[in-house]
Amino acid sequence: MFTRELQGKVGELLTRHAAVGLLGPRQVGKTTLAWTLSDGRPALYLDLEKAGDRAKLAEPAQFLARHEDKLVVLDEIQRVPGLFAELRGVIDQGRRAGRGKGRFLLLGSAAVELLQQASESLAGRIVFAELGPLHVAETGAKRAEALWVRGGFPPSLLAEDDAASLEWRQAFIRTYLERDIPQLGPRIPAETLRRFWTMLAHEQGGLINAAKLASALGVSGQTVGRYLDVLCDVLLVRRLAPWSVNTGKRLVRSPKIYVRDSGLVHALLGLETLDEVLAHPIAGVSWEGWAIEALLAVAPAGTEVFFYRTGAGAEIDLVLEWPGGKRWAVEFKRSLTPVLARGFHEGCKEIEPERKIVVYPGTESFPLGNDVEAMSLIQAMTFVRGAR
């Protein structure tokens, strides 16, 4: 139903590379996008969670040689880590035969594990793209409120009502905790990880305080770090690093944490409707995290992302730094009459951004003074998409 913005990029990458890795959490639409990219060309799809499809790859070089004229889609590739070394040989043989482009589309839901396995075996043979939940430029502004409340996983957004949407998200969380994460190897009690994930939702957009979380869970700070690594690895939590340079300022060093999908934030907190979300103290930072994910989904390759905060109160929600070294300062205000705090202006003096933007829920752009421009999220996404 929705055309994914990443579709054109992945299609173009397949014309230039032998293998493309498409990363994203489960149910986000990776398989649907793969089928769309396969339309009109010979293709083979294997779901490596199915024993029957894994059995076909008992002798991978021989099997894949019989399908060398096809785009081979391997879903949940991290389930068969030994396959990467085999793919290296198949890709190199194909290059020698003049078939060096568009051979494999690898779908994975565990970023760190997949990247590590691929970097060891497929260096120079694979590139990666990340598919996140639907964003507002893909669904249209008319769905913006529903998208924020329900999140961007298609089954949640398209559920018949808010209750059905919340039920889907709660089942999604339970499945991840009880099945998907244990399949990746970590031995973490599901209920403990649920409590931790819920704590992160309560602290949405805040600085991580490992000692506080560890005390609440009755575990060590090191264990909290391991839990956080797991949720970041499966692309459900974002760890936003602080901008740091030797300015002589007392900069905050702890990262900020966001549950990446707003619908999951609300499900973890038991919030079903728009009214319930708006009445909750999390509303502002939930909207901020939702908007940040939308901007990062369209940011050019190589964009570095940070936040800025000093002990003296200077603060910028999001710093975007382009490959050439230029940077933008972005603030988020869930108000139709956004007002900037002094800390934003102080932060801008210190990092000297080329552009200063306030993203707000309205539809019109207007100046706020001091070279700051207020604009809608979709407008901001347009500018970020075209930035260099």
C-alpha positions in Angstrom: 0.0 0.0 0.0 2.9 2.4 0.7 5.8 3.1 -1.5 8.9 2.9 0.6 11.4 5.7 0.0 14.3 3.2 0.3 13.0 1.2 -2.7 14.8 3.3 -5.3 18.0 3.4 -3.3 18.2 -0.4 -2.9 17.3 -0.9 -6.5 20.1 1.4 -7.6 22.6 -0.3 -5.2 21.8 -3.7 -6.8 22.9 -2.3 -10.2 26.3 -1.5 -8.8 27.0 -4.2 -6.2 26.9 -8.0 -6.0 25.2 -8.1 -2.7 23.0 -5.6 -0.7 22.2 -6.1 2.9 18.8 -4.7 4.0 18.6 -4.2 7.8 15.5 -3.6 9.8 13.4 -5.0 12.7 10.9 -7.7 12.0 7.6 -6.8 10.5 8.9 -3.5 9.2 8.4 -4.4 5.6 11.8 -5.9 4.4 10.2 -8.9 2.7 7.5 -6.8 1.0 10.2 -4.5 -0.3 12.3 -7.4 -1.5 9.3 -8.8 -3.4 8.7 -5.4 -5.0 12.3 -5.2 -6.1 12.1 -8.8 -7.5 9.0 -8.0 -9.6 9.7 -8.3 -13.3 13.0 -10.1 -12.9 14.0 -13.8 -12.2 14.3 -14.2 -8.5 14.5 -16.8 -5.7 13.3 -16.2 -2.2 14.5 -18.3 0.8 13.3 -17.8 4.4 16.2 -19.1 6.5 13.9 -19.4 9.5 12.3 -22.4 7.7 14.1 -25.7 8.0 13.1 -26.6 4.4 14.7 -23.5 2.9 17.8 -24.0 5.1 18.1 -27.5 3.8 18.3 -26.3 0.3 21.6 -24.6 1.2 23.2 -27.8 2.6 25.6 -27.4 -0.4 25.3 -23.7 -1.0 27.8 -23.3 -3.8 26.1 -26.0 -5.9 22.6 -24.8 -5.1 23.3 -21.2 -5.9 25.2 -22.1 -9.1 21.9 -23.4 -10.4 20.3 -20.0 -9.8 23.1 -17.7 -10.9 20.8 -15.9 -13.3 18.4 -14.8 -10.5 18.3 -12.3 -7.7 18.6 -14.5 -4.7 16.8 -13.1 -1.6 18.0 -14.6 1.7 15.7 -13.6 4.6 16.9 -13.6 8.2 20.5 -14.3 6.9 22.0 -14.0 10.4 20.4 -17.4 11.2 23.0 -19.1 9.0 26.3 -17.3 9.8 28.4 -19.9 8.0 26.7 -18.9 4.7 28.7 -15.7 4.4 32.0 -17.4 3.6 30.2 -19.5 1.0 28.7 -16.4 -0.6 32.2 -14.9 -0.9 33.2 -17.7 -3.2 30.0 -17.6 -5.2 30.3 -13.8 -5.7 33.9 -14.0 -6.8 33.2 -16.8 -9.2 30.3 -14.8 -10.6 32.6 -11.7 -11.1 35.0 -13.8 -13.1 32.2 -14.9 -15.3 30.9 -11.3 -15.8 28.0 -11.6 -13.4 29.2 -9.3 -10.7 26.1 -7.1 -10.0 22.7 -7.7 -8.4 23.2 -11.3 -7.2 22.0 -11.3 -3.6 19.7 -9.3 -1.4 20.3 -10.3 2.2 17.6 -9.4 4.8 18.5 -9.2 8.5 17.0 -8.1 11.7 20.1 -8.0 13.9 22.4 -5.2 12.8 25.6 -5.7 14.8 25.7 -9.5 14.3 25.0 -9.2 10.6 27.5 -6.4 10.0 30.2 -8.2 11.9 29.7 -11.5 10.0 29.5 -9.7 6.6 32.6 -7.5 7.3 34.6 -10.6 8.1 33.6 -12.6 5.0 32.1 -10.2 2.4 34.3 -7.1 2.7 34.3 -5.2 -0.5 31.4 -7.3 -1.8 28.4 -5.9 0.1 26.8 -2.6 1.0 24.0 -2.0 3.5 20.8 0.0 3.8 18.5 0.3 6.7 14.7 0.1 6.5 12.9 1.6 9.5 9.2 1.9 10.3 7.1 4.0 7.9 7.6 7.7 8.2 5.3 10.6 7.4 6.7 11.3 4.0 5.7 7.7 3.0 2.2 7.7 4.5 1.2 11.3 3.9 0.5 14.1 6.4 -3.1 13.1 6.8 -2.0 10.0 8.6 0.5 11.9 10.8 -1.4 11.6 14.1 -2.2 7.9 13.7 1.4 7.3 12.6 2.7 8.9 15.8 0.3 7.2 18.1 0.4 3.7 16.5 4.0 3.8 15.1 5.3 2.9 11.7 5.0 -0.9 11.6 2.5 -1.5 8.8 0.3 -4.0 10.7 0.0 -1.6 13.6 -0.7 1.5 11.5 -3.3 -0.3 9.4 -5.2 -2.0 12.2 -8.9 -1.4 12.1 -8.9 0.6 15.4 -6.6 1.8 18.2 -7.4 -1.3 20.3 -6.4 -3.7 17.6 -3.3 -1.7 16.9 -2.2 -1.8 20.6 -2.9 -5.5 20.7 -0.7 -6.1 17.7 2.2 -4.1 19.2 1.9 -5.8 22.6 2.1 -9.2 20.8 5.1 -7.9 18.8 6.9 -7.0 22.0 6.1 -10.4 23.6 7.3 -12.3 20.5 10.6 -10.3 20.4 11.2 -11.0 24.1 10.2 -14.6 24.1 11.4 -15.8 20.7 13.4 -13.5 18.5 16.0 -12.2 21.0 16.7 -15.6 22.5 17.3 -16.9 18.9 20.2 -14.4 18.6 21.9 -16.0 21.6 21.5 -13.7 24.6 20.3 -15.5 27.7 18.1 -12.8 29.3 14.9 -13.6 31.1 12.0 -12.2 29.0 10.4 -10.5 32.0 13.6 -8.8 33.0 14.2 -7.4 29.5 10.5 -6.3 29.3 11.0 -4.3 32.5 14.2 -2.8 31.1 12.6 -1.9 27.8 9.6 -0.3 29.7 12.1 1.7 31.8 13.7 3.0 28.6 10.2 4.1 27.4 9.6 6.0 30.6 13.0 7.7 30.1 12.5 8.4 26.4 14.9 11.0 25.1 16.8 11.1 28.4 20.4 10.5 29.3 21.1 6.9 30.1 21.7 6.4 33.8 23.1 2.8 34.0 23.5 2.9 37.8 19.8 3.9 38.3 18.6 1.2 35.9 20.9 -1.4 37.4 19.6 -0.6 40.9 16.0 -0.9 39.8 16.6 -4.2 38.1 18.9 -5.7 40.7 21.7 -6.3 38.2 25.1 -4.7 37.5 25.8 -1.7 35.4 27.7 -3.9 33.0 24.6 -6.1 32.6 22.5 -3.0 31.9 24.9 -2.2 29.1 24.5 -5.7 27.7 20.7 -5.3 27.7 21.0 -2.0 25.9 23.3 -3.5 23.3 20.8 -6.2 22.6 17.9 -3.8 22.0 20.1 -1.5 19.9 21.3 -4.5 17.9 17.8 -5.5 16.9 17.2 -1.9 15.8 14.5 -1.2 18.3 16.4 1.4 20.5 18.7 4.2 19.4 21.7 5.3 21.4 22.3 9.0 20.3 25.8 10.1 21.1 26.7 13.5 22.5 28.6 15.9 20.2 32.1 16.3 21.5 35.0 18.5 20.5 37.7 20.2 22.6 35.9 23.5 23.2 36.9 23.9 26.8 33.2 23.5 27.7 31.9 20.9 30.3 30.1 18.7 27.8 27.6 16.0 28.8 29.2 12.6 27.9 26.3 10.2 28.4 24.3 9.1 25.4 20.6 9.8 25.0 18.3 6.8 24.6 15.2 6.6 22.3 12.9 3.7 21.7 12.9 4.1 17.9 9.2 3.5 17.1 6.7 5.8 18.8 4.1 3.1 18.7 6.2 0.8 20.8 6.9 3.6 23.3 3.1 4.0 23.8 2.5 0.2 23.9 5.2 -0.3 26.6 3.5 2.5 28.6 0.0 1.1 28.0 -1.2 4.1 26.0 -3.9 3.2 23.4 -5.4 6.4 22.0 -4.3 9.9 21.0 -6.0 11.4 24.0 -4.1 9.0 26.3 -0.8 9.9 24.7 -1.4 13.6 24.9 -2.4 13.3 28.6 0.9 11.5 29.4 4.1 13.3 30.4 5.9 11.4 27.7 4.0 13.1 24.8 6.6 15.8 24.0 9.7 13.5 24.0 7.7 10.8 22.2 6.9 13.2 19.4 10.6 14.3 19.4 11.8 10.8 19.0 9.3 10.1 16.3 10.4 13.2 14.4 14.1 12.4 14.8 13.6 8.9 13.3 11.8 10.4 10.3 14.7 12.9 9.7 17.4 10.2 10.0 15.4 7.9 7.6 16.0 10.4 4.8 19.5 11.8 5.8 22.1 11.3 3.1 24.6 8.5 3.5 27.5 9.4 5.7 25.5 11.8 7.9 26.7 11.8 11.5 24.1 12.4 14.2 24.5 13.7 17.7 22.9 15.8 20.4 24.6 18.7 22.2 24.4 19.5 25.9 26.7 21.3 28.4 26.7 21.4 32.1 25.9 25.1 31.8 22.6 24.5 30.1 23.3 24.9 26.4 21.3 22.2 24.6 20.4 21.2 21.1 18.1 18.2 20.4 19.8 17.0 17.2 23.1 17.9 15.5 23.4 16.7 11.9 26.9 16.8 10.5 27.4 16.2 6.8 30.5 14.4 5.3 32.0 17.8 4.4 32.0 18.9 8.0 29.1 21.3 7.8 26.4 20.9 10.5 22.8 21.8 11.2 21.1 22.3 14.6 17.6 21.0 14.9 15.2 21.5 17.8 11.8 19.8 18.2 8.7 21.5 19.7 5.3 19.8 19.8 3.6 23.2 19.8 2.0 25.3 17.1 3.7 28.4 18.7 7.3 27.1 19.2 9.4 29.1 21.6 13.1 28.4 21.9 15.0 28.3 25.2 18.1 30.3 25.7 20.1 27.0 25.8 19.5 26.4 22.1 21.0 29.8 21.1 23.9 29.2 23.5 24.5 25.8 21.9 24.4 27.3 18.4 27.1 29.8 19.4 29.3 27.0 20.4 28.9 24.6 17.5 28.3 27.2 14.8 25.8 25.4 12.6 25.2 26.4 9.0 21.5 26.1 9.5 19.1 26.3 12.5 15.7 24.6 12.3 12.8 24.1 14.7 10.5 21.3 13.7 6.9 21.7 14.9 3.5 20.1 14.1 2.3 22.9 11.9 2.3 23.2 8.1 3.8 26.6 7.3 7.4 27.8 7.5 8.3 31.0 9.3 11.3 32.7 10.8 11.8 32.8 14.6 14.7 35.3 14.6 18.4 34.7 15.0 18.5 32.9 11.6 16.2 30.1 13.0 13.4 28.8 10.8 10.3 26.9 12.0 9.0 24.3 9.6 6.9 21.2 9.5 8.4 17.7 9.7 7.8 17.0 6.1 9.4 20.3 5.0 12.4 19.5 7.3 12.7 16.1 5.8 12.8 17.6 2.3 15.7 19.9 3.3 17.6 17.1 5.0 17.1 14.7 2.1 18.8 17.2 -0.2 21.6 18.3 2.1 25.2 17.9 1.2 
